Amino acid sequence: MKSEKSKKDDHLFSYYNAKNEKRWKYRYKYYDSLGNRKEASGQGFKNENDAYRELLKVKSSIVNGEVKQVEHSNLTVGEWIDIWFKTNKNQWKDSTIYNRKLAIAKQLKPLLGRYKLRKLDKATYQRVFINKLLTKFKPSTVKNYHTLFKIAINAAVENEVVDKNRFVKIKIKDDQEIEKTNKNFYTAAELKKFLEIVKSTGKTTQYSMIFF
């Protein structure tokens, strides 16, 4: 893959992918906390500015001593969940191991596994995970999956893989709230009956306002 250096930064390059589409990438060499030479890289950016912004984040993290986050910049959600599960499973009960293993295999990894851990945002998480699960499960069940994911992300924060948990403030209505909301509407037949009663017993202005 032939690449051409950017005039904006020596660590920034353009290249053409298999479809002959122009893309941008960065490669930045640095030393980790043990003095070992490492390289942070990223590719597939559609324009130079996006690649440059990501490169600046990498440089800033290294200057601020956040080397672990740079080392794990390409770690996917699925890869981190595997690491977290294998690291902590010996501390859990057999029933917990079974339930979490099932949830990871059936829901978390299929829906979220391919996303980069550091780049997954709240809007994407809500759309591809929470909303998707709500079409198949009760809110109480979705809350359990959401709680499990937050536990895994909290562990990533503790291990300095990510800087914070972006998903703690996501709200999921419980079953009773949804049931109460659903009952707050007339069916078509109920609405027709209600309007007929108002029209026959109320004033014209009342009927007009309610109908409107």
TIVO-369017 format. One record per residue (C-alpha): residue in three letters; x, y, z. Coordinates in steps of 0.05 Angstrom, whole numbers. Example, Ala and Ser with C-alpha at 12.3 -4.5 7.8 and 13.67 -1.06 7.14 Angstrom:
2
(pt ala, (246, -90, 156))
(pt ser, (273, -21, 143))
REM end
This chain:
212
(pt met, (0, 0, 0))
(pt lys, (38, 61, -25))
(pt ser, (30, 123, 18))
(pt glu, (47, 196, 12))
(pt lys, (68, 240, 70))
(pt ser, (23, 298, 88))
(pt lys, (49, 370, 88))
(pt lys, (11, 382, 153))
(pt asp, (49, 331, 196))
(pt asp, (106, 282, 183))
(pt his, (67, 227, 218))
(pt leu, (6, 234, 173))
(pt phe, (-1, 198, 106))
(pt ser, (-50, 190, 48))
(pt tyr, (-61, 125, 11))
(pt tyr, (-110, 89, -34))
(pt asn, (-150, 29, -10))
(pt ala, (-169, -34, -50))
(pt lys, (-227, 5, -81))
(pt asn, (-180, 59, -104))
(pt glu, (-210, 108, -54))
(pt lys, (-164, 159, -22))
(pt arg, (-158, 150, 53))
(pt trp, (-114, 178, 109))
(pt lys, (-73, 145, 164))
(pt tyr, (-24, 163, 219))
(pt arg, (37, 128, 249))
(pt tyr, (69, 156, 311))
(pt lys, (128, 124, 347))
(pt tyr, (136, 133, 422))
(pt tyr, (166, 101, 484))
(pt asp, (123, 66, 537))
(pt ser, (132, 70, 612))
(pt leu, (186, 16, 609))
(pt gly, (225, 50, 555))
(pt asn, (204, 3, 500))
(pt arg, (194, 32, 430))
(pt lys, (122, 28, 407))
(pt glu, (80, 55, 349))
(pt ala, (10, 82, 352))
(pt ser, (-28, 79, 286))
(pt gly, (-95, 89, 255))
(pt gln, (-122, 86, 184))
(pt gly, (-185, 89, 143))
(pt phe, (-199, 163, 154))
(pt lys, (-238, 194, 97))
(pt asn, (-205, 262, 102))
(pt glu, (-139, 291, 126))
(pt asn, (-169, 332, 183))
(pt asp, (-202, 272, 217))
(pt ala, (-136, 234, 216))
(pt tyr, (-98, 295, 241))
(pt arg, (-146, 306, 299))
(pt glu, (-137, 233, 320))
(pt leu, (-62, 240, 315))
(pt leu, (-63, 301, 360))
(pt lys, (-103, 262, 412))
(pt val, (-50, 208, 411))
(pt lys, (6, 259, 419))
(pt ser, (-31, 295, 475))
(pt ser, (-44, 229, 512))
(pt ile, (30, 210, 509))
(pt val, (52, 279, 534))
(pt asn, (2, 273, 592))
(pt gly, (28, 205, 611))
(pt glu, (-34, 168, 587))
(pt val, (7, 115, 550))
(pt lys, (-40, 57, 566))
(pt gln, (-97, 91, 530))
(pt val, (-53, 100, 468))
(pt glu, (-31, 27, 471))
(pt his, (-104, 5, 472))
(pt ser, (-129, 55, 421))
(pt asn, (-147, -1, 371))
(pt leu, (-176, -48, 423))
(pt thr, (-247, -68, 404))
(pt val, (-305, -76, 453))
(pt gly, (-304, -151, 441))
(pt glu, (-230, -157, 455))
(pt trp, (-236, -117, 520))
(pt ile, (-295, -158, 544))
(pt asp, (-256, -222, 532))
(pt ile, (-197, -194, 572))
(pt trp, (-243, -170, 628))
(pt phe, (-281, -236, 632))
(pt lys, (-218, -280, 633))
(pt thr, (-184, -235, 685))
(pt asn, (-243, -233, 734))
(pt lys, (-282, -298, 725))
(pt asn, (-246, -334, 782))
(pt gln, (-275, -283, 831))
(pt trp, (-347, -298, 811))
(pt lys, (-396, -353, 830))
(pt asp, (-410, -407, 779))
(pt ser, (-480, -380, 766))
(pt thr, (-451, -311, 753))
(pt ile, (-399, -338, 705))
(pt tyr, (-453, -377, 667))
(pt asn, (-501, -318, 661))
(pt arg, (-447, -267, 641))
(pt lys, (-416, -315, 591))
(pt leu, (-484, -325, 559))
(pt ala, (-500, -250, 557))
(pt ile, (-432, -235, 527))
(pt ala, (-438, -289, 473))
(pt lys, (-511, -275, 455))
(pt gln, (-518, -199, 462))
(pt leu, (-456, -158, 480))
(pt lys, (-406, -184, 429))
(pt pro, (-454, -193, 370))
(pt leu, (-481, -122, 377))
(pt leu, (-421, -84, 403))
(pt gly, (-360, -128, 393))
(pt arg, (-334, -97, 328))
(pt tyr, (-333, -25, 354))
(pt lys, (-269, 7, 378))
(pt leu, (-273, 13, 454))
(pt arg, (-247, 85, 457))
(pt lys, (-291, 109, 400))
(pt leu, (-358, 80, 419))
(pt asp, (-403, 139, 436))
(pt lys, (-469, 143, 473))
(pt ala, (-512, 155, 411))
(pt thr, (-484, 93, 376))
(pt tyr, (-490, 51, 439))
(pt gln, (-563, 72, 448))
(pt arg, (-580, 57, 375))
(pt val, (-544, -9, 363))
(pt phe, (-550, -39, 432))
(pt ile, (-604, -10, 477))
(pt asn, (-656, 4, 423))
(pt lys, (-642, -62, 389))
(pt leu, (-651, -101, 453))
(pt leu, (-715, -65, 470))
(pt thr, (-747, -94, 407))
(pt lys, (-735, -164, 435))
(pt phe, (-735, -160, 511))
(pt lys, (-770, -126, 568))
(pt pro, (-737, -62, 595))
(pt ser, (-718, -98, 659))
(pt thr, (-679, -149, 619))
(pt val, (-646, -95, 578))
(pt lys, (-626, -59, 642))
(pt asn, (-589, -122, 664))
(pt tyr, (-550, -125, 599))
(pt his, (-535, -50, 605))
(pt thr, (-511, -59, 677))
(pt leu, (-464, -115, 656))
(pt phe, (-434, -72, 601))
(pt lys, (-424, -14, 650))
(pt ile, (-387, -61, 698))
(pt ala, (-340, -81, 641))
(pt ile, (-328, -8, 622))
(pt asn, (-315, 12, 694))
(pt ala, (-261, -41, 695))
(pt ala, (-232, -10, 632))
(pt val, (-230, 58, 667))
(pt glu, (-196, 27, 728))
(pt asn, (-143, -4, 683))
(pt glu, (-133, 62, 647))
(pt val, (-155, 33, 581))
(pt val, (-207, 88, 573))
(pt asp, (-211, 154, 610))
(pt lys, (-284, 151, 632))
(pt asn, (-349, 111, 628))
(pt arg, (-393, 149, 578))
(pt phe, (-453, 104, 588))
(pt val, (-471, 114, 661))
(pt lys, (-526, 166, 649))
(pt ile, (-566, 127, 597))
(pt lys, (-638, 118, 621))
(pt ile, (-682, 59, 606))
(pt lys, (-756, 62, 626))
(pt asp, (-778, 4, 669))
(pt asp, (-836, -42, 652))
(pt gln, (-886, -4, 696))
(pt glu, (-870, 63, 666))
(pt ile, (-879, 37, 595))
(pt glu, (-944, 2, 615))
(pt lys, (-970, 66, 646))
(pt thr, (-950, 106, 584))
(pt asn, (-983, 57, 538))
(pt lys, (-1048, 62, 578))
(pt asn, (-1049, 137, 570))
(pt phe, (-1080, 134, 500))
(pt tyr, (-1149, 120, 472))
(pt thr, (-1159, 66, 421))
(pt ala, (-1192, 88, 356))
(pt ala, (-1260, 61, 380))
(pt glu, (-1252, 95, 449))
(pt leu, (-1234, 162, 417))
(pt lys, (-1294, 159, 369))
(pt lys, (-1342, 144, 427))
(pt phe, (-1311, 200, 469))
(pt leu, (-1319, 252, 413))
(pt glu, (-1391, 230, 402))
(pt ile, (-1408, 241, 475))
(pt val, (-1374, 309, 477))
(pt lys, (-1410, 330, 413))
(pt ser, (-1478, 309, 440))
(pt thr, (-1472, 335, 511))
(pt gly, (-1422, 392, 509))
(pt lys, (-1418, 461, 479))
(pt thr, (-1396, 471, 407))
(pt thr, (-1333, 509, 429))
(pt gln, (-1314, 451, 476))
(pt tyr, (-1323, 400, 421))
(pt ser, (-1283, 442, 372))
(pt met, (-1225, 450, 421))
(pt ile, (-1223, 377, 441))
(pt phe, (-1229, 354, 368))
(pt phe, (-1172, 401, 349))
REM end
